[in-house]
Amino acid sequence: MREPAITLQQLRRNVSASFSLGPLSLEIPRGSVCALVGPNGAGKTTLLNLLIGTGAVDAGCASVLGEDVATAAVEIKRHTALVSPDISYHAWGSVGRAIDFVSGFYPDWDSQRCEQLLARLGLRRQERIDTLSFGARVKLSLVLALARDAQLLLLDEPSIGLDPLGRQQLFTELMAFMQNEAHTIVISSHQLAELERYADYVTILNQGQMVACGATPDLLSRYAELDVLLDRDEITDASGLHLLSWDGKRARVLLDRYALASTGSEDLGHLQIVGERSLTLEELLVALVKSNSGIRWRPRMGLT
Amino acid sequence: MPNSISLSLGPISAAVPGALYQQIVAAVKREVGAGRLAPGSALPSFRVLAEELLVSVITVKRAYEELEREGIIYRRQGLGTFVAEFGHDRTRAAHRAAAAQAITHAIQAGREAGMTDRELLQTFKDALKPSQSRDVSQRRAG
């Protein structure tokens, strides 16, 4: 097997007294699109920054394209491109000057591809950067990333500020990039409906910890929401079942089929189930973060 | 392969019920069942179809795996993915089985609603009427 694009082993990064990321262990295979999702402050940008070589690893290790981020920052940057609305190109005045400046850093810059990208995304060289819309600035960032021959594309909230057409253009370009089996994309976003469609793998982060991780279709079929009738008020905890909401006789329960199967009792016959439905990625994220946060009052679940 | 696979199999949309990969499975079955994808014709690779339909590669992979399990398509290492010889019959048989099951469900629902067999039969006949009249007009035209 080819080595993974990204390997994290017990990676830890202490950002501040109140926030630290990890320990995280994770492998992202080459040739895949991996989504990093989670509430604000979950650690998505911290992780992306670590992968591109900004920010120190406090414990464990992270390797990108086979190189250790702590020792091979230059080599990694050579093959990695970052797309973020936070990157500012104001200093160069116009789109063309920003391109001429950035392209000089990269021997693998492909001018022809750059011009094609500009045309497809509707950007013109003479446009002034300070009059570009927010969406157009994201597109410029995308052009600067894709005009190189990068193996790994990191995108931090790329679809923010893009209109529906712009978002489709973005993902059309990303899927074209993915035609090369050696290419890998890691994308952080809150646009979960989009990621459900385009991401091969999803990693859900919350408060610096990994809450769930897996192939997108597997993750979506692993969980379901149950509508349950209770014949008594008292309920006790059970593995694989997380209470989402409850009003005495009726409850909504998040079913984790893997966790339930691992307890050896796959039978839900003791529950009076009114309905069962699958969840969108967005609903799953909310359900997992809520059941994971520990701040919710959790009554005992009477499953015995 | 049809000229545009994205037009014959797409769009894969969140507005359609069913997981994205199931939509691809259903679309391929529809095309195979109708004979628009003939036995032996090649299907695009995972990555090409993913780009065409704008879905993840893993979604296409899951769809192909399911279609292969059901014997609708087959894969040859290094050559690609093709419509199976009997894929057409299998899809049609599956569609007939699904229709028969839907009728069984309808009968069950009718019995639960206290309908007699006579009433059920009448309902079924009424429901058939629009397509019946289409048959008649076709015969006249012929």
Interface residues (C-beta under 8 A of the other chain):
Chain A: G31 S32 V33 Q168 F171 T172 M175 A176 M178 Q179 E181 A193 E196 R197 Y198 A199 D200 Y201 A215 T216 P217 L220 S221 S278
Chain B: A14 A19 L20 Y21 R47 V48 A50 E51 L54 V55 S56 V57 I58 T59 R62
